[in-house]
Amino acid sequence: MGFSGGGSNILKPHTHDSNILQDGGNLNLQGVTQGNLSAGSVTYSDGNNLQELVLGNAGEQLQVVGAAPAWVADPAQGKYQLLDSYNAGSTPALTHTFNFSPALNLQTVYSEIIVVGNLNSQTATIGIGEMQLNGVGGTAYQPSYGFDFNGASINNYLRGSGTSQPSFVLFPAGTNGAGFGVRFKSRISLIETGGGSADNYGITTDAEGDGGVPARISSHVDSAIFSAGSTLSSLTVFTAGNWYNDTNISVYGVLLS
């Protein structure tokens, strides 16, 4: 029915349909139509009437709660948080240490720490790559699993096994040659030991050389490696040969909540 009430001043029901005579045409929502709404709010239907949802807080997400839209806190669980990053300058380097203050808690804050590296060489060979946690290591035990490189089994995945400062092997020297670099991704998490204490670190690493030689390195823990508590205060990546420009290493944390 159109706007006209047959001479009366009563506003008849209308749909703002431009195809209906005297129905008011299109409803102009571009800063002209007025309404008793708060700034930034949105409207929705409850099935019978229109309702107003006022603007939420910064960072909140619009979700369905109890069959109606609502603003809720953005869940952090499972999200990646960039903790630190490193880019090599013009001076060659073969080691870098990330220091975390406060220390990263792998029991209550992060489910795991992920280290992504792209190490670039020029004419030399990068060689073997290693990682050390918290600067020291306690007693290291070599399980029977080891890891695989290019389809071949490598028995010892800890360099300096049994010493006071063991380190994890990130990639064997065979992943790279003179003039080639190497990429790797390491996932660090705590291993629950007897009695429910989580004080040992386990690492799984994927590595691939720019020369086209893939390496699949999986360190499976069946005994203590690092009895270093549940926090990570430092992480060191080092290699036998130098890195050059365009080398970058990033450390991410996967949030628990």
LOMARBA-86359 format. One line per 4 residues: number of its first residue (from 1); their letters; for each residue x, z, y of N, C-alpha, C, CB. Coordinates in steps of 0.001 Angstrom, whole numbers. Atoms other than C-alpha are relative to their C-alpha. Glycine has a CB too. Layout:
N
NUM) A) X/Z/Y/X/Z/Y/X/Z/Y/X/Z/Y | ...
***
This chain:
257
1) MGFS) 858/0/-1187/0/0/0/888/0/1227/-967/1228/10 | -811/114/-1193/1295/-816/3440/-94/1213/887/-391/-1205/764 | 9/-1090/-960/1927/1429/6398/-1370/135/673/1087/-216/1049 | 1255/-25/-767/-1354/460/8066/-1063/796/-741/-505/-1433/269
5) GGGS) 1088/-795/580/-4178/2889/7466/-1370/-535/406/130/1460/424 | 1271/591/-375/-6901/489/8614/-492/515/1336/-1029/268/-1060 | 367/-476/-1317/-6806/1746/12177/202/1487/160/-1414/-345/287 | -229/-1437/-115/-6202/5412/11362/1463/268/285/-441/731/-1279
9) NILK) -1376/-402/-253/-3057/7333/12193/643/657/-1219/51/945/1180 | -525/-604/1231/-2523/8487/8586/1036/-929/-622/-1146/293/-1011 | -1050/783/647/758/7326/7013/-295/-78/-1491/1406/622/256 | 340/210/1404/-131/5839/3657/1260/1/-876/-765/-1325/-169
13) PHTH) -1155/93/905/2142/6017/573/627/-1389/76/-420/318/-1456 | -685/1281/-96/4790/3307/717/1306/62/-791/270/-374/1481 | -1224/100/815/7849/2106/-1197/1143/-667/737/-282/-765/-1271 | -999/750/-776/9777/357/1580/360/-1302/-707/1271/853/223
17) DSNI) -162/1296/650/9273/-2924/-238/-249/-1085/1037/-969/-154/-1221 | 133/1042/-1026/9922/-5830/2107/-957/-1102/-422/1357/-601/314 | 944/1019/464/7655/-7997/-65/-1459/412/212/238/-290/-1472 | 1367/-482/-239/4635/-5837/764/-234/67/1500/-238/1401/-661
21) LQDG) 326/43/-1415/2982/-6386/4107/-144/1413/568/-1287/-798/224 | 69/-1269/-720/3422/-3470/6518/430/1200/-861/-1410/217/508 | -485/-1092/853/5279/-1399/3928/1284/619/554/241/-510/-1425 | -1136/-630/-641/8121/-554/6290/1323/-705/-207/117/1370/-475
25) GNLN) -1260/703/238/10777/-2917/4942/1036/881/-676/554/-523/1303 | -1080/-745/666/14131/-1757/3574/268/1334/710/1294/-848/-38 | -350/-1306/-539/15027/1911/4022/1464/-27/432/-256/1129/-1047 | -1359/73/-545/18086/2046/6261/712/1337/-217/-28/-365/1516
29) LQGV) -746/-1213/300/20560/4592/4879/1341/58/713/212/114/-1480 | -1309/91/-644/23506/3587/7078/6/752/1335/386/-1474/218 | -115/-831/-1179/23502/6488/9491/-1224/32/884/1134/-445/787 | 1201/31/-819/19919/5984/10713/-1063/948/-550/-549/-1423/80
33) TQGN) 1044/-829/593/17545/7673/8260/390/1468/72/-261/-415/-1456 | -269/-1418/-164/17295/11400/8898/-543/795/-1184/-608/509/1308 | 456/-883/1058/16921/14222/6402/572/1385/208/394/-545/-1376 | -471/-1372/-143/17264/18003/6272/978/323/-1126/-1188/996/-4
37) LSAG) -1022/-150/1032/20442/17868/4179/1282/533/618/262/-1341/-716 | -1302/-485/-443/23803/19622/4423/1011/-1136/-34/476/1175/-876 | -1036/1034/-48/26887/17574/5246/679/-128/-1360/1044/322/1093 | -682/269/1257/28329/15945/2140/-820/251/-1240/1207/806/-73
41) SVTY) 810/-291/1181/25467/16931/-155/-543/-1295/-605/-1161/952/360 | 609/1133/691/23850/14615/-2690/-1388/418/-481/890/-481/-1198 | 1356/-280/480/20272/14342/-3888/-173/-541/-1407/-1057/-611/943 | 314/439/1361/18940/14029/-7409/-1433/399/-310/992/616/-1044
45) SDGN) 1378/-294/383/15580/14151/-9141/-17/965/-1179/-761/-1299/-352 | 176/-904/1138/14513/17012/-11389/-1118/-476/-920/-297/1417/489 | 1087/573/789/11850/14749/-12884/-1316/29/736/-137/730/-1303 | 1219/-101/-789/9233/15756/-10363/269/-163/1489/-674/1327/-256
49) NLQE) -310/18/-1421/10863/16243/-6980/1480/-284/217/-390/1330/654 | -1401/160/-373/14062/15422/-5164/596/1361/296/150/-940/1219 | -715/-1238/-239/16604/18241/-5084/1329/-305/691/229/766/-1325 | -1277/165/-693/19709/18755/-2960/1094/773/-729/-108/473/1467
53) LVLG) -1196/-650/539/23135/19508/-4456/1033/26/1114/552/-745/-1282 | -924/-97/-1126/25375/20831/-1716/1416/-356/-446/-33/1417/609 | -1367/426/272/28997/19715/-1476/779/1116/-693/704/-418/1302 | -803/-978/728/31342/21422/-3957/1310/296/707/277/-491/-1405
57) NAGE) -1299/-363/-543/34812/22821/-3370/1037/-1074/-304/453/1345/-558 | -1066/978/204/38001/20769/-3120/543/104/-1415/1131/202/1023 | -538/41/1351/39221/19682/-6554/-1022/114/-1100/975/1064/-161 | 1025/-122/1025/35916/20288/-8356/-506/-1372/-436/-1158/853/510
61) QLQV) 530/1233/564/34269/17644/-10533/-1512/118/-163/673/-319/-1356 | 1442/44/201/30635/16571/-10787/-289/-182/-1487/-646/-1142/836 | 315/52/1415/29357/17319/-14284/-1463/367/-224/922/937/-795 | 1362/-379/370/26062/17808/-16093/35/1393/-610/-626/-1029/-992
65) VGAA) 78/-1374/484/25280/21506/-16593/-1476/375/-110/771/990/949 | 1402/-359/180/21926/22523/-18099/-957/-1095/418/-307/1239/767 | 851/1162/-282/20426/19013/-17737/-100/-318/1483/-1382/230/-552 | -7/297/-1433/21280/18895/-14019/1441/-172/469/-713/1125/809
69) PAWV) -1362/167/-515/24296/17767/-12005/474/1281/688/65/-1191/983 | -565/-1193/-627/26633/20522/-10784/1491/-227/232/-240/1268/-882 | -1438/44/-273/30083/20931/-9268/666/1112/-807/300/158/1541 | -711/-993/812/32504/22665/-11671/1502/-170/224/-358/-148/-1521
73) ADPA) -1452/33/-177/36210/23504/-11607/613/-1068/-901/621/1384/-305 | -696/1038/749/38523/20715/-12738/799/643/-1121/922/-831/924 | -735/-637/1096/39743/21703/-16229/1442/-484/-37/-685/-281/-1344 | -1424/345/13/43525/21812/-16441/511/-260/-1403/814/1105/639
77) QGKY) -488/77/1375/43813/21953/-20232/293/-1435/-409/-1014/613/-954 | -405/1306/486/45718/19015/-21675/571/-916/1061/-1144/-658/-631 | -522/847/-1058/46806/17697/-18295/1527/101/73/-627/384/1346 | -1446/44/-166/50384/16651/-17635/353/440/1422/551/-1427/-295
81) QLLD) -479/-474/-1297/52190/18447/-14839/1480/-346/129/-230/1539/162 | -1404/339/-223/55424/16987/-13456/730/1245/476/146/-1160/1031 | -740/-1217/-318/57886/19878/-13426/1279/-283/778/333/745/-1269 | -1237/352/-702/61071/18168/-12276/400/-1410/-404/1147/1017/-318
85) SYNA) -493/1339/310/62797/14795/-12178/1405/-158/552/-939/-1088/577 | -1396/236/-392/66321/13467/-11820/238/-1504/49/1001/693/-995 | -412/1401/-119/67643/10123/-10596/1487/-31/312/-823/-751/1106 | -1441/78/-198/71318/9277/-10887/324/-801/1250/678/-625/-1222
89) GSTP) -458/741/-1171/73070/8189/-7734/1087/-984/-380/508/956/1077 | -1052/986/233/76051/5894/-7399/1160/570/-802/508/-536/1317 | -1094/-623/739/78410/8432/-9003/-379/138/-1463/354/1375/597 | 318/-128/1432/78539/8196/-12816/-128/1462/-412/1077/-687/-852
93) ALTH) 204/-1356/497/77319/11284/-14671/-274/-53/-1487/-1158/701/744 | 304/-51/1432/77050/12364/-18286/-731/1285/-391/1283/-124/-808 | 781/-1191/294/75090/15618/-17971/-877/368/1202/927/1174/-375 | 851/-536/-1066/72218/17111/-15993/-790/1170/-559/-957/-1096/573
97) TFNF) 734/-1198/391/70619/20549/-16144/-1200/202/920/921/1238/30 | 1216/-369/-732/67043/21306/-15094/-138/1522/-90/-1283/-735/-584 | 222/-1443/-49/66585/24916/-13994/-1424/281/467/1029/688/937 | 1402/-269/-290/63063/26342/-13954/-169/1449/472/-877/-273/-1247
101) SPAL) 260/-1322/-544/62102/29283/-11747/-1389/6/647/1100/407/1027 | -165/-863/1174/59945/30912/-12843/162/-808/-1287/-1193/941/-130 | -194/659/1287/60777/30109/-16448/-1336/-501/-550/669/960/-1004 | 1212/600/556/58281/27927/-18312/-456/789/-1218/240/-1480/-372
105) NLQT) 539/-785/1096/56045/29941/-20620/-745/-916/-966/-931/1113/529 | 594/894/997/55224/28026/-23801/-1017/694/-886/1078/-598/-858 | 1056/-700/729/52780/30650/-25063/-1297/46/795/445/1414/-343 | 1202/-230/-791/50384/31140/-22170/-290/-1080/1029/109/1302/688
109) VYSE) 190/993/-1062/50901/28238/-19735/54/-1422/-529/1049/179/1079 | -191/1375/480/52157/25126/-21562/-48/-51/-1523/1342/-571/506 | 21/204/1445/51422/23857/-25056/1275/-690/-467/-1227/-822/-409 | -1274/642/313/54554/21712/-24977/629/-533/1276/-191/-1140/-1027
113) IIVV) -756/603/-1085/57239/20325/-22685/447/-1379/-464/1223/890/417 | -366/1378/351/57860/16567/-22655/1091/-475/953/-1246/-952/60 | -1134/513/-770/61170/15077/-21508/91/-1506/-240/1343/722/-400 | -63/1459/88/61253/11345/-20758/1245/-466/739/-1289/-668/592
117) GNLN) -1239/452/-617/64599/9697/-20091/243/-1483/-178/1152/761/-560 | -435/1401/55/65859/6200/-19321/1425/-20/530/-957/-966/841 | -1407/-104/-372/69659/6266/-19322/614/-1392/40/771/912/-991 | -527/1342/-227/71389/3217/-17931/1525/19/-28/-505/-562/1344
121) SQTA) -1454/142/20/74960/2194/-18754/373/-1337/631/556/104/-1454 | -472/1274/-557/77084/-591/-17297/881/-710/-1023/782/228/1329 | -896/660/964/80145/-1688/-19260/395/935/-1122/1250/-517/699 | -404/-975/1009/80748/1534/-21195/-1135/253/-982/433/1316/662
125) TIGI) 999/-390/979/78819/3086/-24090/-451/1423/280/551/-127/-1435 | 513/-1351/-222/76558/6089/-23577/326/900/-1181/-1514/-30/239 | -317/-767/1198/77100/7221/-27152/-1109/948/-398/1265/770/204 | 979/-956/499/75377/10235/-28665/-658/742/1160/662/994/-966
129) GEMQ) 732/-763/-995/72698/12019/-26647/-464/1319/-582/-1188/-796/525 | 354/-1330/488/71969/15731/-26919/-795/772/1038/1252/778/-383 | 772/-878/-887/69742/18447/-25454/260/1443/-384/-1522/-319/-69 | -205/-1425/221/70356/22150/-25044/-1048/772/800/1447/432/405
133) LNGV) 1044/-794/-618/67726/24790/-24220/519/1387/368/-1205/112/-931 | -383/-1319/-495/68354/27904/-22133/1506/257/-50/-708/1056/-793 | -1438/-144/-78/72105/27267/-22236/672/538/-1234/326/855/1107 | -573/-568/1222/72621/29122/-25504/-994/-199/-1127/348/1512/177
137) GGTA) 884/316/1086/71177/28951/-28929/-191/1002/-1097/437/-1166/-576 | 163/-880/1144/71662/31842/-31308/387/-721/-1282/-1441/509/-86 | -357/592/1292/71902/30992/-35006/-855/-1227/-281/-161/1030/-1132 | 719/1236/316/70968/27462/-36038/108/-273/-1489/557/-1198/818
141) YQPS) 28/323/1409/69933/26494/-39532/-390/-1458/-174/-969/922/-756 | 267/1423/213/69955/22951/-40811/-971/-164/-1164/1317/-779/-271 | 942/251/1087/66811/22124/-42803/358/-1278/-745/-1428/-87/539 | -348/1143/850/66865/19504/-45494/-581/-1306/491/-462/245/-1400
145) YGFD) 684/1211/-408/64694/17035/-43603/907/-943/785/-1208/350/823 | -825/870/-828/67155/15754/-41010/-859/-941/817/972/-793/-859 | 799/995/-695/65989/12603/-39238/451/-1386/-407/99/178/1523 | -294/1386/353/65965/8835/-39588/452/-767/1217/-1218/-675/-625
149) FNGA) -438/903/-1050/67791/6272/-37546/77/-1407/-573/1371/442/587 | 1/1388/437/67024/2597/-38010/-169/-125/-1516/1284/-679/435 | 302/69/1420/65705/3277/-41505/968/749/-888/-38/-1402/-419 | -989/-719/796/68739/5283/-42644/-96/1493/289/1426/-521/293
153) SINN) 96/-1443/-156/68776/9032/-43218/1264/569/616/-272/660/-1340 | -1122/-727/-589/70981/11230/-41061/-201/1466/-349/95/-220/1569 | 191/-1324/556/71565/14627/-42587/49/1116/1034/1023/248/-1037 | -177/-1101/-934/72692/16757/-39654/-570/-370/1359/1482/375/124
157) YLRG) 607/326/-1289/70442/16700/-36620/388/1009/1067/-1516/-63/-129 | -500/-950/-988/72116/19673/-34920/1501/-186/156/-334/1459/-408 | -1430/68/-256/75475/19237/-33297/502/1425/231/318/-926/1228 | -493/-1369/-115/77522/22389/-33646/-874/981/-748/91/403/1448
161) SGTS) 888/-855/772/75157/23789/-36258/731/1259/-444/-556/-754/-1213 | -590/-1259/401/75828/27451/-36892/874/637/1057/788/-197/-1223 | -807/-567/-1068/77728/27973/-33645/-898/762/965/788/-1103/740 | 786/-775/-947/76636/30092/-30699/-744/-870/987/883/953/739
165) QPSF) 655/895/-943/75601/27062/-28657/-326/-1342/-649/879/-208/1229 | 381/1265/618/73969/24449/-30895/-853/-824/950/-752/244/-1310 | 825/876/-829/72192/21470/-29378/-720/-991/-895/857/-739/1065 | 769/1001/721/69549/19027/-30519/555/-1384/284/-1483/74/381
169) VLFP) -373/1395/-196/70537/15435/-31052/-1224/-767/478/572/-620/-1309 | 1080/829/-520/68345/13180/-28898/29/-1389/-615/88/-99/1518 | -152/1319/621/69714/9914/-30238/1442/-164/-463/-398/-1141/991 | -1354/262/478/72716/8817/-32317/699/-1036/879/-30/-477/-1458
173) AGTN) -781/948/-786/75493/6753/-30786/-398/-1440/-299/1484/194/-269 | 332/1360/382/74245/3698/-32672/-1185/-593/729/-258/-46/-1435 | 1139/545/-730/71186/3369/-30432/423/-841/1189/-894/1114/465 | -430/736/-1189/73282/1878/-27650/1426/-511/-187/-93/892/1260
177) GAGF) -1342/582/34/76349/-284/-27177/511/-158/1415/2/-1361/-733 | -602/203/-1316/78622/-1235/-24312/-918/-864/865/1399/-657/-132 | 855/743/-911/76500/-2324/-21380/-1476/180/-231/318/-1419/-87 | 1406/-224/296/73234/-1151/-22925/-372/1446/304/-309/-340/-1468
181) GVRF) 501/-1346/-228/71102/1864/-22106/-861/447/-1161/-789/70/1301 | 858/-535/1046/68706/3966/-24110/-1156/762/646/803/919/-964 | 1179/-738/-445/65196/5383/-23638/-360/1042/-1058/-1200/-963/264 | 413/-1011/969/63921/8580/-25227/-1166/808/552/1176/928/-357
185) KSRI) 1074/-931/-342/60909/10901/-25243/78/1147/-988/-1417/-694/-33 | -102/-1192/834/61275/14451/-26542/-1162/932/289/1340/721/234 | 1109/-948/-118/58438/16890/-27194/490/1354/-511/-1269/-491/-803 | -516/-1330/319/59396/20575/-27166/-1177/971/-111/1024/483/1084
189) SLIE) 1054/-998/166/57123/23304/-28520/562/1189/-763/-1232/-600/-739 | -403/-1196/727/57335/26788/-29991/-487/-88/-1437/-545/1271/683 | 362/-51/1410/57262/27309/-33738/-350/1442/-347/1158/-535/-907 | 390/-1340/428/55315/30305/-35033/767/381/-1260/-1525/77/-246
193) TGGG) -765/-451/1153/57476/32304/-37418/-712/1166/-658/1429/396/408 | 600/-1109/720/56776/35154/-39809/-385/1147/909/936/489/-1053 | 474/-1099/-827/54747/37967/-38309/-726/-444/1243/1133/859/384 | 752/503/-1134/53147/35677/-35737/784/-119/1285/-1150/859/231
197) SADN) -797/129/-1227/56023/35691/-33257/366/-1461/223/1283/876/-74 | -322/1390/-338/56634/32420/-31441/1275/-3/827/-1175/-692/778 | -1254/-95/-725/60302/32472/-30543/1001/-1068/-407/599/1352/-203 | -896/1079/410/61749/29295/-32051/-500/-1332/543/120/-57/-1537
201) YGIT) 358/1293/-562/61801/25848/-30484/144/-1099/-1045/865/-311/1222 | -98/1202/810/61064/22640/-32373/-74/-1214/911/-1115/-44/-1073 | -37/1208/-828/61774/19182/-30959/-236/-1227/-871/1353/-118/748 | 179/1318/603/60502/15741/-31945/363/-1038/1041/-1463/-207/-519
205) TDAE) -498/990/-959/62221/12777/-30323/-173/-1414/-517/1464/256/313 | -7/1441/234/61587/9041/-30194/1044/-607/923/-1418/-638/242 | -1018/636/-835/64487/6918/-28970/94/-1481/-338/1375/686/-187 | -140/1451/189/65050/3201/-28486/1078/-510/926/-1342/-744/260
209) GDGG) -1079/555/-803/68134/1364/-27310/-410/-1308/659/1233/-214/-854 | 273/1260/-695/68004/-1458/-24770/518/-1204/-767/615/23/1381 | -533/1097/796/69967/-3495/-27245/-920/-432/-1112/1310/382/-574 | 982/401/1002/66858/-3732/-29418/105/762/-1296/134/-1444/-281
213) VPAR) -149/-794/1217/67883/-1075/-31952/-895/1224/105/1484/413/-227 | 891/-1150/-107/65006/1389/-32512/514/1192/-791/-1389/-370/-476 | -363/-1215/727/65563/4980/-33592/-1193/925/-17/1232/699/636 | 1076/-983/138/62920/7301/-34919/640/1300/-450/-1110/-477/-1017
217) ISSH) -658/-1257/281/64192/10880/-34785/-1055/1092/-35/1096/309/1052 | 977/-1075/124/61991/13678/-36087/688/1227/-580/-1202/-433/-887 | -611/-1234/488/63389/17199/-36381/-1103/948/-452/889/662/1097 | 1028/-871/565/61193/19289/-38674/616/1371/-267/-601/-609/-1310
221) VDSA) -579/-1333/78/61774/23008/-38464/-621/785/-1149/-192/748/1324 | 497/-906/1032/61494/25220/-41527/758/1324/28/119/-649/-1384 | -696/-1270/-193/63771/27996/-40292/401/100/1464/1249/120/-938 | -279/-246/-1410/65006/29478/-37038/1001/-1005/562/524/1413/190
225) IFSA) -955/846/-712/66702/27193/-34541/482/738/1236/-634/-1368/385 | -361/-759/-1187/66643/28954/-31189/-898/1228/92/-119/-874/1279 | 759/-1223/-231/65553/32575/-30994/157/362/1471/484/1169/-936 | -210/-103/-1448/65192/32349/-27238/-1234/490/736/416/-1337/558
229) GSTL) 1205/-462/-662/61847/33976/-26551/-990/-1130/220/346/646/1318 | 1070/981/-191/58755/32149/-25365/105/-736/1328/-1341/681/-92 | -153/661/-1293/60087/30987/-21998/1224/-900/12/100/1033/1119 | -1077/978/-123/62278/28061/-21057/494/19/1443/-478/-1436/-417
233) SSLT) -548/-127/-1348/64553/28665/-18070/896/-1164/384/770/1281/121 | -856/1147/-312/66876/25670/-18368/-6/-999/-1146/1438/459/294 | -32/1097/967/67153/22357/-20140/1104/-958/429/-1393/-735/-93 | -1138/862/-324/70334/20269/-20287/1/-1235/-889/1325/767/-154
237) VFTA) -167/1267/711/70615/16606/-21276/1432/-463/234/-1043/-1085/480 | -1371/483/-176/74139/15341/-21941/332/-1037/-1067/1005/1173/-57 | -400/1089/880/75812/12362/-23576/1517/-92/-43/-612/-1336/463 | -1444/192/128/79259/11241/-24657/545/-888/1107/334/-602/-1357
241) GNWY) -433/926/-1046/79449/8452/-22049/-837/133/1247/-56/-1423/-499 | 633/-147/-1306/78414/8099/-18429/-1288/-801/152/958/-407/1067 | 1169/733/-467/75058/7089/-16925/318/-545/1382/-1277/907/25 | -221/614/-1308/74844/4916/-13853/-1321/-118/754/660/-1388/-153
245) NDTN) 1202/192/-821/72345/3810/-11208/-1202/-380/-851/244/-1073/1057 | 1288/269/651/68682/3547/-12237/-269/928/-1174/-49/-1435/-475 | 284/-1007/1011/69041/6392/-14727/-1017/992/562/1303/727/-444 | 979/-1000/-435/66034/8722/-14504/-466/824/-1188/-1204/-674/689
249) ISVY) 492/-937/1003/64876/11763/-16448/-1096/831/648/1154/910/-559 | 1120/-780/-519/61516/13494/-15946/-436/1030/-1035/-1182/-920/381 | 456/-1085/872/60206/16775/-17366/-1455/310/349/907/1282/153 | 1433/-269/-184/56447/17304/-17847/-409/1200/-839/-854/-1241/-380
253) GVLL) 607/-1060/778/54438/20295/-19005/-1440/-333/-304/94/1327/731 | 1390/215/396/51179/19987/-20942/-711/1353/123/-109/-591/-1478 | 639/-1273/-336/48895/22704/-19557/-951/476/-1104/-760/-131/1317 | 925/-592/956/47030/25074/-21840/-1374/212/615/546/1318/-515
257) S) 1296/-275/-626/44295/25997/-19341/148/-77/1514/-547/1395/-427
***
